[in-house]
């Protein structure tokens, strides 16, 4: 079982940066794949970036070269550095973790990018 708590959302102007953090509690964090999803109003939840247990990363095309995902297994944390933010990045961002058939989600943090 893994519990996830996000922090770091807020309001930022277009072109600015924000850093989201996610702290995990529970066991064997390093076994889990982890990442970030987001959901904008009226749209389905979409994957933003993932870090596999191997350390490999994956990004959606919409955030490549702007966002950087990282994990720290020693501290049980996950981060998302978001640069060159655009109004279309406005959404609730969710931290998630998975291992096998198990998935775990944080409560979400709002990111709003003004034009």
C-alpha positions in Angstrom: 0.0 0.0 0.0 1.3 3.5 -1.0 -0.1 6.8 0.1 0.7 9.9 -2.1 0.5 13.6 -1.2 1.1 16.3 -3.7 2.2 19.9 -3.2 3.5 22.8 -5.2 0.5 23.8 -7.4 -0.6 27.3 -7.8 -1.1 30.2 -10.2 1.6 31.3 -12.7 1.8 33.4 -15.8 2.4 31.9 -19.2 6.1 31.3 -19.7 6.7 30.8 -16.0 7.7 27.7 -14.1 6.4 25.6 -11.2 7.7 22.6 -9.4 5.3 19.9 -8.1 6.3 17.5 -5.5 4.8 14.2 -4.3 5.7 12.4 -1.1 5.0 8.7 -0.8 4.5 6.7 2.4 4.3 2.9 2.5 6.7 0.2 1.6 8.9 -0.6 -1.4 8.5 2.8 -3.2 11.5 1.9 -5.4 9.6 -1.1 -6.8 6.9 1.1 -8.2 6.6 3.0 -11.4 5.6 6.6 -10.6 4.4 9.6 -12.5 2.0 12.4 -13.1 -1.4 12.7 -14.7 -3.5 15.8 -15.2 -7.1 16.5 -15.8 -8.5 19.7 -17.3 -12.2 20.6 -16.9 -14.4 18.6 -19.3 -11.4 16.5 -20.5 -10.3 13.0 -19.6 -7.3 12.4 -17.3 -4.1 12.2 -19.4 -0.6 11.0 -18.6 2.0 13.7 -18.4 5.2 12.0 -17.4 6.3 8.7 -15.9 9.4 7.3 -14.2 9.7 3.5 -14.3 11.3 1.5 -11.5 14.3 1.2 -13.8 14.7 5.0 -13.9 13.6 5.3 -17.5 11.3 8.2 -18.2 8.4 8.9 -20.6 6.7 12.1 -21.5 3.6 13.0 -23.4 4.3 14.9 -26.6 2.6 18.0 -25.2 5.2 18.5 -22.4 8.4 17.1 -24.0 11.3 19.5 -23.7 9.3 21.6 -21.2 8.7 19.3 -18.2 11.2 17.2 -16.3 10.1 14.3 -14.1 12.4 12.9 -11.4 12.3 10.5 -8.4 14.3 10.1 -5.3 13.9 6.6 -3.9 15.9 7.4 -0.8 13.4 10.0 0.2 10.3 8.4 -1.4 9.6 11.5 -3.4 8.7 12.3 -7.0 8.9 15.7 -8.6 7.7 17.4 -11.8 9.6 20.5 -12.9 7.4 22.4 -15.3 8.9 25.1 -17.5 7.6 27.4 -20.2 4.1 26.9 -19.0 1.2 27.5 -21.3 -2.5 28.2 -20.5 -3.3 24.8 -21.9 -1.3 23.2 -19.1 -4.0 24.4 -16.6 -5.3 21.3 -14.9 -5.4 19.3 -11.7 -2.2 17.3 -11.5 -2.2 13.9 -9.8 0.7 11.9 -8.6 0.3 8.2 -9.1 2.2 5.0 -8.5 1.8 1.5 -9.8 3.1 -2.0 -9.2 1.7 -4.9 -10.9 -2.1 -4.6 -10.9 -2.1 -2.0 -8.1 -2.5 1.7 -8.7 -2.3 4.5 -6.2 -3.3 8.1 -6.6 -2.8 11.4 -4.7 -5.5 13.9 -4.1 -4.4 16.3 -6.8 -3.1 19.8 -6.9 -4.3 22.6 -9.0 -2.1 24.3 -11.6 -3.4 27.4 -13.3 -1.5 29.2 -16.0 -2.7 32.7 -16.9 -2.2 34.2 -20.4 
